[in-house]
Amino acid sequence: MRIKLLIIIFLVIFTTGITFPIIMINHKNISEVNIVAINEVVKTVERNWGHINKETLSNSGFNPPLTIIDNVENVIYQSPGIQFNNTYDAIKNRASIVDVMQNDEVVGKIIIHNNEQEIVRKMKKELVTSFILIVGLLMIVSSIYFFYIYRTLLKPFQQLQHFAAHVARGNLDIPLNMGKSNYFGAFTESFDLLREELYAAREREYESNRSKKELVATLSHDIKTPIASIKAVSELMLMQIKDEKMIKHVNTINSKAEQVNLLVTDMFHATLEELQQLKLTVTEESSEVLVGMIENVNYDHQIVYDSIPPCIILTDPVRMQQVIDNIISNSYKYAGTKISIKPQIIQDYLELYIQDFGPGISEEELPLLFNKYYRGKNVEGKNGSGLGLFISKYFMENMQGQINCFNRDDGFTVVLKIKLAS
């Protein structure tokens, strides 16, 4: 409907532009030569030659502009508004020239000017003005028309092109917005529904894969803790038993536990590469839960700890057990000494100072201990993946706590800062 309206407007302007100049030309009149009036004015001039003035000519009733000159082209009389140059210009401008006679001799001339040149000049000016006006109107209408075509046809296709490029790059977050009056509304709406379905399918796939990876990573890391306990107990038994047959069986247990530990470590390592985060469920717990966590790793009573101050802490018990397991396991592995745990409440945190009495690590290595896959210089001959402290830091920070470490003169200390409930 709008396109038809624009076409009608275009035709109306074009038709008007053609019709108007034709009407204007037809209404332009060029003065016709009145022979009778000219003869009358000639007789009047001949009778009053030498005494010609405005009053004399007015009695003849001749109105067209004229110029009266003598034989040497001196102007004797000239109508107001007329500029006489010479006879040649008068002939060139198609003026009527009549001789003035006295005693059968030509004594002068009457030049009767016509308005043809003036009319032609005005007509040209009006035609140019009309042409410019019509062309301007046509250009405005054409611009409106092309803008309308761009807005309703071309721009939607450009939006579709950009939309398809985003979808091809996997960016499904940008919707395809189209106006209600768009001719391709239903068509583009189908494309946007396709985007939404692709986005939903990708989210479902992502969540499914994430859940699987999380499960594998969590289970594999949790399995390492009881494996470490089996290895620790088997090593303790090897130091205490004397029977050769029992020693052989315990060695088998120890080697198989180590084999399982390596397999689980590989599986955990491969899964963690793609895993963005591990889920935690932080709840308010009594600080008494920490006693059970410490006792779970207190092999052969190597850990000495002070009484835990009664308070309510924010923690995920499963993840906190993993943190304590990692730190105690590292102390057993790298220090090989007794372990002391000193708790205290400072401001908004319950702090656990987990101390061993080994050689510690170099100062330049301290800032690197919590990096993924980093292992210190003292790891030669000891199995590990360099992930224990990295995961422990991740867990502590997501439980609103902190973890750090430092060397002492007589050993190494890891500090766990556990957030108190408000």
N, C-alpha and C positions, 0 to 999 in steps of 0.2 A: 504494500500500500504506500509506504514512504517513498519507494523508488519511483512509482508511478507519479506521485505528486511532484517529485523533483524533475521528472521528465516533462511534465505539463508546464511547470514554471519556466524551464529552459526554453520550451517552444514558444511560450507567451512572450518572453523577453526577446527572443530572436525575431518573431513576427512583428512585434512592436518596433524593433530596431529597423526593420525593412520598411514598414508602413509609414513611420513618422517622417523620414526624409522625403518620401514621395509626396506626401501631403504638403510638406513645407515648400517643396519646389513648385508645386502647382499653384500655391497661393502667392508666389512672388510675381509681381506685375512690373513689366518694363513700360515706361511711358511711351505711348504711341505719338507719332508726329502729327500735329494738327495743321494741315496745310493752310486752311482759312485763317487761323490765328497767326500763322507765320506771315502770310501776305499782309494782314492788317498791321502787324508790328513793323514790317518793312516800310509800308507806306507812311506810318507815323514817324519813323526815324528819318525817312527822306524829306518829309515836310518840315521837320524840326531839326534838320542837320545843323549842327553848330550850337544848338540850344537843348541838348538832350539831358534829361534828368529823370529822377524816379517818378515825379508826378506826371511827366509827359508820357512815360511808358505805362503807368498804371491806368491811364485812360483807355489804353488799347485792350485791356482785359487779358493780357498774355502773362501767364504765371510761371512757366518753366524758366530755370536759370539761364541767363545769357550774358554774352560779352560783346561789346561793340568796339571795334578797332578801326583806325584809319589805314591808309595805304602803307604806312611804314610800321604798322602793328603797334601803334601807341594806343593804349586803352582809353577810350572815351567814356565808356560806362561799363560797369560790371555788377552783377547781382551779388548780394551779400553771400559770403561762404564759398565763392568761386575763386580759384586761383588760376589765372591765365599765364601761360609761359610763352607759347608761340603757336603759329598756325599748324605747324607740323604735329605738335602734341595734340592739338584739337582733332586733326584728321585721324591720328592714331587711336584716339579715344572714341572715334565714331561720332563725333559731334556734327550737327547740321550747320553748314556754312552758306550764307546767302549774301550776295553782293548788294551794296547800297549805291544807287545811281543818282547822279546830279548832272543834268544837262547831257545826258547820254554818256556820262563818264562814271567809271567806278571810283568812288571816293572813300569807300570803306567796306567793312564786312560785319555781318551779324553772325556770331557763333552761338548756336543754341545747344547747350550741353544736355546730354541725356544721363540717366541714373543707372545705366546698364552695368558699368564697371563696379559701382558701389554695391549694386544688388548682388553681382557675382561674388564680390569680396565677402559680403555678409553671408551669402549662401555657403561659401567655402568654410567660413569660420563656424557656421552653425552645423554644417555637415561633419566637420572634424570633431566638434564638441559632442555631437550626437554619437559619432563612432566611438569616441573614447568612453563615453558614458555606457554605451551598450556593451562594449568589450569588457569594461570594468564589472558591470553587472553579471555578464556571462562568466567571467573569471571567479567572481564571488560565489555564484551558484555552483560552478564546477568544483571549486574548492570544498564547498559544503558537501557536494555529492561525493567527491573522492574521500573526504574525511569520514563520511557516513559508510562508504564501502570499506574503508580501512577498519573502522570501529566494529562493524558488524560481520565482516568476512575475513579480512587479512589478520587482524589482531588475534582473534580466537585461534587461528591456525598457528600463529607464532607461539601463543601460550601452549598449544598442544605440542609443538616442537620442543619447547623448553621442558615441558612436563615429561615428555618421552625421554629426553636426555637425562633428567634427574632419576627416572625409574631405571634407565639402563645402567646408571652408576650406582644403583642400590640405595639412593636417597629417597625413601618412601615417606618422609615426614612432611613434605611440602604438598598441600592439597591443590587441586585444580579448581580455581574459583572462576565461575562464569556468571554473567548477569542473567536475570530471569528473562530478559527480552532477547537473549542471544538465539540466533537461528539454529545453533547446534547444541542447544541446552541439553536435550536428552542424550545426544551422542557423547558430549563431554562428561555428563554425569556417569555414564557407563564406564568411561576411563577412570574417573575418580573412585568408583566402586571397585574397579579392578585393583587400583593402588591400595585401597583399604584392605582388600582381601589378601593381597601379597604381603602387606605389612603385618597383618594378623598371623598369617602363616609363618612368616619369618620369626615373629616373636614367639610363637608356639615352638618352633624348631629350636630357637635359641634357648628357651627355658628348659626344654627337654634335654638338650645337650649339656646345658649348665648343671642341671640336677644330676645327670649321670656323672659328669666330671667331679662335681662336688662330693658325691657319694664315694667315688673311687679314691679321691684325694684324702677325704676324711678317714675312710676305713684303712687305707694303706698307711697313713701316718699313725693312726691309733694302734694298728697292729704292731708297729715298731716298738711301742712301749712294752707290751708283754714279752715280745721277743728279746728286748734288752734285759728284762727281768729274768727270763730263762737263761740267757747267757751269763748274767751275773751270778745266779744261783749255781749254775753248772761249774763256773770258774771257782766259786767258793768251795763246792764239793770236791773239786780236783785237789784243792790244797789240804783237805781234811781226810779224805779216804786213802787207804793203803792197798786195798785189794786190787790186783791187776785187772781182773775181769770187770769190776765196777768202774775202774778208771777208763777202760776201753768203752764201756757203755756211755759214761758221762761225756767222754770226748766225742762220741758219735752225736749225742744230743747237742753238744756245743757247736759242732761243725754244721749240723743240719739247721740249727737256729741261725747261724751266721749266713748260711745259704738262703734261707727264707728272708732274712734281713736285707740281703743284697737285692733279691728279686722285688721285694716290696719297695725298696728305695728307688729302683729303676722305674717301677710303675708310678710311684708318687712323683718322681722327677718329671716324667713325661706328661702327667696330668696337670701338674702345677704350671707348666709352660703356657697352657691355654686358659687356665682358670684365673678369673679376675679377682675373686675374693671368696673367702670361706664364711659361711653364715655363723652368726653368734646369736644366742638368746640370753641377753643380760637380765638378771633378776636380782632381787634383794635377798641376800643369804647371811646367815650367822657366820661370824669368823671361825666358829668351831669346825666348819667344813674343811678348813685348811689343815687341821690336825690329821684328818683321815688322808688327805692328799699327800702329806709329808710321809706318813707311815707307809703308804703304798710303795714308796721308793726307798724305804729305810732298810736296805739289805744289810744283814749281819750287824745291825745297830751301829752303822757308821755315821748316822746323823744325830747331832745333839742340838736341841732347840729349846728356847725359853717358852714360857707359857704365852699363848696367843691372847692379846687383850680382847675382852668381849666387846663386840661391836657388830653393826650391820654393814655389810659391804655390797657393792655392785659388781657382780661377776657372773660368768657362765661357768658353772662347775666343771663341765667336760673340758672346755678350752683351758681353764686355769690348771686342771690336772696335767694337760699336755705341756703347758708352760713350765710347771715345776718339774715334770719328768725330763724335759729337754735340758734344763739347767743342771739338775742333779746328775743326769747321765753324762753331761759334759765334764762335770767335776770328777766323777768316777773315772772317766776315760783319760782325761788329760792331767789331773792332779794326783789321783790315786791316794788321797789322804782322807782323814775324817772331815766331816762337813759340819759347820756351825750355822744355825739360823737364829738371828736376833730380830724379833718384831718390835715395832714401836709405832705409836700414832703421832703423826706430825701434821697439823692443820687438817686438811680434808682427806688425808690418805692414811691407810695402814701400810707401813713400809716393812718389807721383809728383806733383811740383809743376809744373803746366802753366801757364806764364806768357805773357801777351801784354803789349804796351806801348801799349795804347790808353787811352782816357779812363776806362775802368771804368764803374761804375754808382753811383748815389747810395746812401748808407748805409741809408736807410729801405727801399730795394728789396731789399737783400741777403736778409732772411729770407723773401722771397716768390719767389725765383728758382726754387725746386724745387716750387712749387705747379703743379697741372695747369692748363694753358692760360694761365699767366701770361706776359706779355711786358712787358719794361721800356719805359721812356719813349724809349729810343734806337732803337726798331724802325721808325720811320717810313720808308716806302719800301723795307723789307726783308721778304721773304716768310718765313713761319714759322707754326707751329701752337701754340707754347708747351708742347710735350710733350717735347722733347729732354732737358732736365735732369730733368724729372719721371720719365721712364722710366729715365734713368741712375741716379738715386737708388734707384729700385726694384731695379734690377739689382745695384747695389753692396751694398745691404743684404741681399739674398737670396744674395749670395756671401760673406756674413759680413764685408763691408768697409764703408767709409764714403766719403762725398763731402761736401766743403764748399768754400766759396770766400771770398775776402776781397779788398779793394782794397789796392794798394800806392801809394806815391807816384808810381811811374813806370808803373803799369799795373794789370792784374787777374790774379788767380791762382785756379786751381781745383786742389784737392788730392784725389787719389785715394788712399785707404788700402786696400791689397790685403792680405788676410789671408794670413799665412805658414802653410804646412802644419806640423803638429805634428812 
